[in-house]
Amino acid sequence: MIILDEVSMAKLSSLVASALLFVFLMSSCTSGDLKQNAEINAINTIEKVRKNGALRVGTTGDYRPFTYRNPDGAYSGIDIWLAQDLASKLEVKLELVQTSWKSLTSDLLQGNFDIAMGGISITDERQNIGFLTKEYLGTGKAPISRCKDRNKYRSLEAIDRPQVRVIVNPGGTNEKFVNANLRHALILVFPDNNTIFDQISEGQADVMITDSSEIDLITRINKKLCATTPGKTFDRFGKGYFMLKDKEWNQYVDTWLTGLVQNHTVEKKYKMALEDFSREGKK
């Protein structure tokens, strides 16, 4: 046993206090720096975009019909078209920046892009961090399964059973919904949102809960899969574009998007994207 005298105890206490203070200051600095960087990045976005000659759009590329990155690296989807339209309005080129659902918010705060586009759900959490445009498309969470099993999964209660394998992509609102509403089902986290539905049709999972807008497309492409609550969703929310709190930039994007919604351009482009992806992906 080691016994310390009063002097040694005092020195040890001083060292511990110094170490704790260092950790606190470092964590505070990191949080403060991130907030400060976000505030700096949110200043004069329009001016910066025009000065740089490019609109930097963050997008995941894994969420058809909104955003999809082809194997050759080219992007497509309704929000890619709308991103190009916004860049053209600003008279700059479009620069697409790859992000993920898990890193979307941190990438935005760090100034990696000027705006995030690609089927982004309007949530309180995101609204507390930055700015989300007005809704341009409404959707809700719903289940999809193999067609032969669709009658088994018509409610959350039917899905939330120990023998049911629910697959989910990490980092987005699908995972949050599943974690908040399922307590007994086996949750399988699968990282590739572009091939996640194949896991269901191939029998590696039973159900996925995702946006009804995505289910509309997937059931057109993969005839083995069906919506289990067709025309009904567990909740309802809108899609919007995510950016930092720059009032001038926020108003500019909102005005542009509202015009496209009111003249039905968004609706037409959404239907075209569904048809295009259906033709390309049918099995």
Secondary structure, DSSP 8 states (H G I E B T S, - for coil): -----HHHHHHHHHHHHHHHHHHHHHHHHHHHHHHHHHHHHTSSHHHHHHHHTEEEEEE-SEETTTEEE-TTS-EESHHHHHHHHHHHHHTSEEEEEE--TTTHHHHHHTTS-SEEEEEEE--HHHHHHSEE---SEEE-EEEEEEGGGGGG-SSHHHH-STT-EEEE-TTSHHHHHHHHH-SSSEEEE-S-TTTHHHHHHTTS-SEEEEEHHHHHHHHHH-TTEEESSTT--S--EEEEEEE-S-HHHHHHHHHHHHHHHHTTHHHHHHHHHHHHHHHHH--
